[in-house]
Amino acid sequence: MGKDTGTDIKSLAINLASTLLFVLPFPAYFDTENLKKYAAGVGAAFLVAYVLPPVGWRRPHPYSDDATNVPS
């Protein structure tokens, strides 16, 4: 079995949406005319991240399938 690296599609989508959220103030400051479009893009990114299913070899229940897999 492979090691869970946290690079499944849901984790990547959450990371991208969070990055967009933190970057949002810069285009909002410099381009106020398109602020609603930028905010809608960030909202869409979070919606996609919310809708994507958790996938991976230890998803969705990382601790229930393996008795030795406990938080350290």
C-alpha positions as CSV (number, residue, x, y, z in Angstrom):
1,M,0.0,0.0,0.0
2,G,1.2,3.5,-0.8
3,K,1.6,6.3,1.7
4,D,-1.1,8.9,1.9
5,T,0.6,12.1,0.8
6,G,-2.3,14.4,1.0
7,T,-2.2,15.1,-2.7
8,D,-5.5,13.7,-3.6
9,I,-7.8,15.8,-5.7
10,K,-9.9,17.1,-2.8
11,S,-6.8,18.2,-0.9
12,L,-5.4,20.0,-3.9
13,A,-8.8,21.7,-4.6
14,I,-8.9,22.9,-1.0
15,N,-5.4,24.2,-1.2
16,L,-6.1,26.0,-4.5
17,A,-9.3,27.6,-3.2
18,S,-7.5,28.7,0.0
19,T,-4.7,30.2,-2.0
20,L,-7.2,32.1,-4.1
21,L,-8.9,33.4,-1.0
22,F,-5.6,34.8,0.4
23,V,-4.6,36.3,-3.0
24,L,-8.0,37.9,-3.5
25,P,-7.3,41.2,-1.7
26,F,-4.6,42.1,-4.3
27,P,-6.7,42.1,-7.5
28,A,-9.6,43.5,-5.4
29,Y,-7.4,46.5,-4.5
30,F,-5.9,47.1,-8.0
31,D,-9.0,46.2,-10.1
32,T,-12.1,47.2,-8.3
33,E,-14.3,47.0,-11.4
34,N,-14.0,43.2,-11.6
35,L,-14.2,42.5,-7.8
36,K,-17.4,40.6,-8.1
37,K,-15.9,38.3,-10.8
38,Y,-12.9,37.6,-8.6
39,A,-15.1,36.9,-5.6
40,A,-17.3,34.6,-7.7
41,G,-14.2,32.7,-8.8
42,V,-13.1,32.2,-5.3
43,G,-16.6,31.1,-4.3
44,A,-16.7,28.7,-7.3
45,A,-13.3,27.2,-6.3
46,F,-14.6,26.6,-2.7
47,L,-17.8,25.0,-4.1
48,V,-15.8,22.7,-6.3
49,A,-13.6,21.8,-3.3
50,Y,-16.7,21.1,-1.2
51,V,-18.4,18.9,-3.9
52,L,-15.4,16.8,-4.8
53,P,-15.5,13.4,-3.0
54,P,-12.6,12.5,-0.8
55,V,-10.5,9.9,-2.7
56,G,-7.4,8.1,-2.0
57,W,-6.4,4.7,-0.5
58,R,-7.1,5.8,3.1
59,R,-10.2,8.0,2.4
60,P,-12.8,8.7,3.7
61,H,-12.1,7.0,7.1
62,P,-8.3,7.0,7.8
63,Y,-8.5,5.4,11.2
64,S,-11.4,3.0,11.1
65,D,-10.0,0.4,8.6
66,D,-6.6,-0.2,10.2
67,A,-6.3,-0.8,14.0
68,T,-2.6,0.3,13.9
69,N,-3.4,3.5,12.1
70,V,-3.9,5.9,15.0
71,P,-3.0,9.6,15.3
72,S,0.4,10.2,16.8
